Amino acid sequence: MPSWILILLAVALLVVVPAGAIWRITRREQGFGALTEDTTYATLHTAAQAAQALRAGLTPETAQQASRPLRLLLGDVSVAITSTESLLAWEGPGDHHGAMAAGHARNVLLTGRTEVLNPQRIQCGHPYCAIHVAVIAPLVVDSQVVGTLAAYGSDVGPSFAPATTAVAEWMSSQLELAELAQLRQRLANAEVKALRAQISPHFIFNALTAIASYVRTDPDNARELLLDFADFTRYSLQEHGQFTTMAEELRSINRYLALERARFGERLQVTVRVAPEVLAVVVPFLCLQPIVENAVQHGVERKPGIGRVTIIAEDAGSECVVRIEDDGAGADPEHIRGILAGTVSTDSLGIANVDERLRTVFGDEYGLVIETAPQAGTAVTLRFPKYHPGVRV
């Protein structure tokens, strides 16, 4: 079977097979004609090595890391990777051609079409150089040409151009995924900043009014509440990273609830039960606080008489499970569903923000689970893996 068909097969499989799962494919006796299983696995493994680098975007460092496995994919050639302005990496013999690679790629960057360079275009003055031709293919991200992949060799066979084009298209898909990941990261950071700026003036006014009411009658309590208020606002507004620990998040929530109890008095009953094993779990910054605030402001505050808020954080093997409940006014499930789906434009409850960040960081299976009905209270369940790649304080 021609080598370029092998590369196309590997590219197709890599679209649907995660890199970490390649070696878990069950081996079978039947194959694709003369294509052996060992060759298939080797090709997939080589491509996975390049994918790991490309998922970080197109830089001199990632291009250098990806160039060697890409050369192995393309066979007996030298590989050049360029940006829109310069050479990022050269792998293989004939590196004296590297100085001309950016110039060779100029027309491909302009047209977005693969180009074959003949010996007259290469113009090598080294008598023993084996490079006489090249195939240059565009790297496209979001319909924009961001660079090129070039294969330099001794002659143009039937597999040379198709293989180079196929690998360039696969590289483009990996760079698209990198761009998407970076976009989601920027969105998550922007949402955290939005939450930091979202401390309600209504809450600030009520908290300060409650503190003021204790200044004459109970100055020690007023002093403690002022410290709670200062610590709460400092935590919420600080230039914190994207993550914190469960202990820090719960500590901030405790300060918030102390201020709300000062305002509501006996009307607000709070129960907190936390397993010590989950205190060190790393969670997205301000992921619990909006849910607790919602339980108080949109649940208990709208209910006559005593209102109860319960916070339970439990150890669940490889996960931590947090459940936040109130017996307040509840909400229309369709309205909540619309907020989470993005069909309801306003999110005064902050739940869509938290839901999106959890899905962005941990995956779609970690979105919020909300149980509610009018006049029946609300229960929100959040799950956090105890370990997740890239999640650390």
C-alpha positions in Angstrom: 0.0 0.0 0.0 1.4 3.5 -0.9 2.9 5.4 2.1 0.6 8.4 1.5 -2.5 6.2 2.0 -1.0 5.1 5.3 -0.6 8.7 6.4 -4.2 9.5 5.3 -5.4 6.5 7.4 -3.4 7.7 10.4 -4.7 11.2 10.0 -8.3 10.0 9.8 -7.9 7.8 12.9 -6.3 10.6 14.9 -9.3 12.7 14.4 -11.4 10.3 16.4 -8.8 8.5 18.6 -7.4 10.5 21.5 -3.6 10.5 21.7 -3.6 8.8 25.1 -5.8 6.0 23.9 -3.7 4.9 20.9 -1.9 2.1 22.6 -5.2 0.8 24.1 -6.6 -0.2 20.7 -7.3 -3.9 20.6 -5.0 -5.8 18.2 -6.6 -7.9 15.6 -5.3 -10.5 13.2 -6.9 -9.0 10.1 -5.3 -5.9 8.5 -5.6 -3.6 5.6 -3.9 -5.6 2.8 -0.2 -5.3 3.2 -0.6 -2.7 6.0 0.6 -4.4 9.2 -0.8 -3.6 12.6 2.7 -2.8 13.9 3.1 -0.2 11.2 -0.3 1.3 12.0 0.5 1.6 15.7 3.9 3.1 15.0 2.4 5.7 12.6 -0.3 6.6 15.1 2.2 6.9 17.9 4.4 9.1 15.9 1.5 11.4 15.0 0.4 11.5 18.6 3.9 12.8 19.6 3.5 15.7 17.1 -0.1 16.3 18.3 1.1 16.8 21.8 3.3 19.6 20.8 0.9 21.2 18.4 -1.9 21.4 20.9 0.1 24.2 22.6 -0.1 26.3 19.4 2.4 27.2 16.7 5.7 28.6 18.2 9.4 27.9 17.6 9.4 25.5 20.6 6.3 23.5 19.6 7.4 23.5 15.9 10.8 22.1 16.9 9.2 19.4 19.1 6.8 18.4 16.3 9.2 18.5 13.4 11.0 15.2 14.2 7.8 13.0 14.4 6.4 14.8 11.3 9.6 13.9 9.4 9.1 10.3 10.5 5.5 10.5 9.1 6.6 11.8 5.8 9.5 9.5 5.2 12.9 10.1 3.6 12.6 13.9 3.5 13.6 17.0 5.4 10.8 19.0 7.0 10.5 22.8 7.5 7.7 24.6 9.5 7.3 28.3 9.0 5.1 31.0 10.5 3.8 33.8 8.3 7.1 35.6 8.8 10.0 33.2 9.4 11.3 29.7 9.7 10.3 28.0 13.0 12.0 24.6 12.6 14.0 22.5 10.3 14.5 18.8 10.7 16.7 16.7 8.5 19.7 17.1 6.2 20.2 20.1 4.0 19.6 22.7 6.8 21.4 25.3 4.6 18.1 25.5 2.8 16.5 26.7 6.0 17.5 30.3 5.3 15.4 30.1 2.1 12.4 28.3 3.5 10.4 31.4 4.5 10.9 32.8 0.9 9.8 29.5 -0.6 6.6 29.6 1.5 5.7 33.2 0.6 3.4 32.3 -2.3 1.6 29.5 -0.4 1.0 32.0 2.5 -0.6 34.4 0.0 -2.7 31.9 -2.0 -3.5 29.2 0.7 -2.7 26.5 -1.9 -0.1 23.7 -1.9 2.8 24.3 -4.2 5.5 22.1 -5.7 8.9 23.6 -6.2 11.1 22.2 -9.0 15.0 22.1 -8.9 15.1 25.6 -10.6 13.2 27.1 -7.7 15.3 25.3 -5.1 18.6 26.4 -6.7 21.0 24.4 -4.4 24.7 25.2 -4.9 26.0 22.4 -2.8 27.3 19.6 -5.0 26.4 16.7 -2.7 23.0 18.0 -1.5 20.2 15.5 -2.0 17.5 18.2 -1.9 16.2 19.1 -5.3 12.4 19.6 -4.9 9.9 20.6 -2.3 6.2 20.4 -1.5 4.8 23.3 0.6 1.3 23.1 2.1 -0.5 25.7 4.1 -1.4 25.5 7.8 -4.9 27.0 8.2 -6.6 28.0 11.4 -10.1 29.6 11.4 -9.8 30.2 7.6 -6.6 32.0 8.0 -3.2 30.8 6.8 -0.9 30.9 9.9 2.1 29.0 8.5 3.3 26.3 6.2 4.6 22.7 6.3 7.3 22.0 3.7 8.8 18.6 2.7 12.1 18.8 1.0 13.4 15.8 -0.9 15.3 14.4 -3.9 12.3 13.9 -6.3 8.6 14.2 -6.6 6.9 10.8 -6.5 3.2 10.1 -6.6 2.9 10.1 -2.8 5.0 13.2 -2.1 2.4 16.0 -2.6 -0.7 14.0 -1.3 1.2 13.0 1.9 2.5 16.5 2.6 -1.0 18.0 2.1 -2.6 15.4 4.3 -0.2 15.9 7.1 -0.6 19.7 6.8 -4.4 19.4 7.0 -4.0 17.2 10.1 -1.6 19.8 11.6 -4.2 22.5 10.9 -6.8 20.5 12.9 -4.5 20.3 15.9 -3.7 24.0 15.7 -7.5 24.7 15.5 -7.9 22.6 18.7 -5.1 24.6 20.4 -6.8 27.9 19.4 -10.1 26.7 20.7 -8.5 25.7 24.0 -6.8 29.1 24.3 -10.1 30.8 23.5 -12.0 28.8 26.2 -9.2 29.7 28.7 -9.5 33.4 27.9 -13.2 33.2 28.3 -12.9 31.4 31.7 -10.5 34.1 32.9 -12.8 36.8 31.7 -15.7 35.2 33.6 -13.7 35.1 36.8 -12.9 38.8 36.4 -16.6 39.4 35.9 -17.5 37.6 39.1 -14.9 39.6 41.0 -16.6 42.8 39.9 -20.1 41.4 40.6 -20.3 42.0 44.4 -23.8 43.4 44.7 -24.0 47.0 45.9 -27.2 45.8 47.6 -25.2 43.3 49.6 -22.6 45.8 50.5 -25.2 48.3 51.7 -27.1 45.6 53.7 -23.8 44.3 55.3 -22.6 47.7 56.4 -26.0 48.6 57.7 -26.1 45.4 59.8 -22.6 46.1 61.1 -23.6 49.7 62.0 -26.5 48.4 64.0 -24.1 46.6 66.4 -21.6 49.5 66.8 -23.3 50.8 69.9 -24.9 47.7 71.3 -22.2 45.1 70.6 -18.9 46.7 69.5 -16.9 43.5 69.7 -19.4 41.8 67.3 -19.3 44.8 65.0 -15.5 44.6 65.0 -15.6 40.9 64.0 -18.1 41.6 61.3 -16.0 44.4 59.9 -13.0 42.0 59.7 -15.3 39.4 58.0 -16.4 42.1 55.5 -12.9 43.2 54.8 -11.6 39.6 54.3 -14.6 38.6 52.1 -14.2 41.6 49.8 -10.4 41.1 49.7 -10.8 37.5 48.7 -13.5 38.2 46.0 -11.6 41.1 44.4 -8.0 40.0 44.7 -6.0 39.2 41.6 -6.2 35.5 42.4 -5.4 32.8 39.9 -8.1 30.7 38.2 -8.0 28.1 41.0 -8.1 27.9 44.7 -8.6 25.2 47.3 -11.9 24.0 48.7 -10.7 25.2 52.2 -10.2 28.8 50.9 -13.5 28.9 49.0 -15.4 27.6 52.1 -13.6 30.1 54.3 -14.8 33.0 52.2 -18.3 31.5 52.2 -18.2 31.4 56.0 -17.4 35.1 56.1 -20.2 35.8 53.7 -22.7 33.8 55.8 -21.6 35.6 59.0 -22.5 38.9 57.4 -25.8 37.6 56.2 -26.7 36.1 59.6 -26.0 39.5 61.1 -28.6 40.9 58.8 -31.2 38.2 59.0 -30.7 37.1 62.6 -32.6 33.9 63.5 -34.4 33.9 60.1 -31.3 32.4 58.5 -30.3 28.9 59.7 -27.1 27.5 58.2 -25.7 23.9 58.3 -22.3 23.2 57.0 -20.8 19.7 56.9 -17.4 19.2 55.3 -15.3 16.0 55.1 -11.7 16.9 56.0 -10.5 14.8 53.0 -11.8 17.4 50.5 -10.4 20.5 52.0 -7.2 20.3 49.8 -9.1 19.7 46.6 -8.4 22.3 44.0 -11.5 24.0 42.6 -12.2 27.0 40.2 -12.0 30.3 42.0 -15.4 31.6 43.1 -17.3 28.5 42.0 -19.2 27.9 45.3 -19.7 31.4 46.4 -22.3 32.5 43.7 -24.3 29.3 44.5 -24.4 30.1 48.2 -25.3 33.8 47.5 -28.1 32.6 45.3 -29.4 30.3 48.0 -29.6 33.3 50.4 -30.7 36.1 48.2 -33.0 34.3 45.8 -34.1 31.6 48.2 -34.3 32.5 51.8 -34.7 36.3 51.4 -37.8 35.8 49.3 -39.4 33.4 51.8 -41.3 34.5 54.9 -40.2 33.2 58.2 -37.1 31.0 58.9 -35.0 29.9 55.9 -32.4 27.1 55.9 -29.2 26.8 53.8 -27.3 23.5 53.9 -23.8 23.0 52.5 -22.4 19.5 52.4 -19.0 18.6 50.9 -18.3 14.9 50.7 -15.5 12.6 49.8 -16.5 10.4 46.8 -13.4 8.4 46.0 -11.7 10.1 43.1 -14.1 13.0 43.3 -15.4 15.6 45.8 -19.2 16.2 45.7 -20.7 19.5 47.0 -24.4 19.9 47.5 -25.9 23.4 48.4 -29.5 23.4 49.3 -32.1 26.0 50.5 -35.7 25.7 51.4 -36.5 29.1 49.9 -38.7 30.3 47.1 -37.3 28.0 44.4 -37.6 28.7 40.7 -39.2 27.6 37.5 -37.1 24.6 36.2 -37.6 25.8 32.6 -36.2 29.2 33.5 -33.1 27.6 35.0 -32.7 25.3 32.0 -32.8 28.3 29.7 -30.1 30.1 31.7 -27.8 27.1 31.5 -28.5 26.6 27.8 -27.9 30.3 27.0 -31.4 30.9 25.7 -32.2 33.3 28.6 -30.0 36.3 28.3 -29.9 37.4 31.9 -28.0 35.4 34.6 -28.6 37.3 37.8 -28.1 34.1 39.7 -24.5 33.6 38.4 -25.2 29.9 37.7 -24.4 29.9 34.0 -21.0 31.4 34.7 -20.1 28.7 37.2 -21.6 25.9 35.0 -19.6 27.1 32.0 -16.3 27.3 33.9 -16.8 23.8 35.4 -17.4 22.4 31.9 -14.4 24.3 30.5 -12.0 23.1 33.1 -13.2 19.5 33.8 -15.4 18.5 30.9 -19.1 18.6 30.1 -19.9 15.8 32.5 -19.0 18.1 35.4 -21.7 20.7 34.8 -24.1 21.8 37.5 -27.0 19.6 38.5 -29.9 21.8 39.7 -33.1 20.6 41.3 -35.8 23.2 41.9 -39.5 24.1 41.6 -41.6 27.1 42.6 -42.0 27.3 46.4 -40.0 24.0 46.8 -36.5 25.3 47.4 -33.3 24.6 45.3 -30.6 22.1 45.5 -27.4 22.5 43.4 -24.8 19.6 43.1 -21.3 20.2 42.0 -18.6 17.5 41.4 -14.9 18.1 41.3 -12.2 15.5 40.4 -9.5 15.3 43.0 -6.9 15.5 40.3 -7.2 16.9 36.8 -4.3 17.8 34.4 -3.4 21.5 34.5 -5.6 22.2 37.6 -3.4 23.5 40.4 -3.2 26.5 42.7 
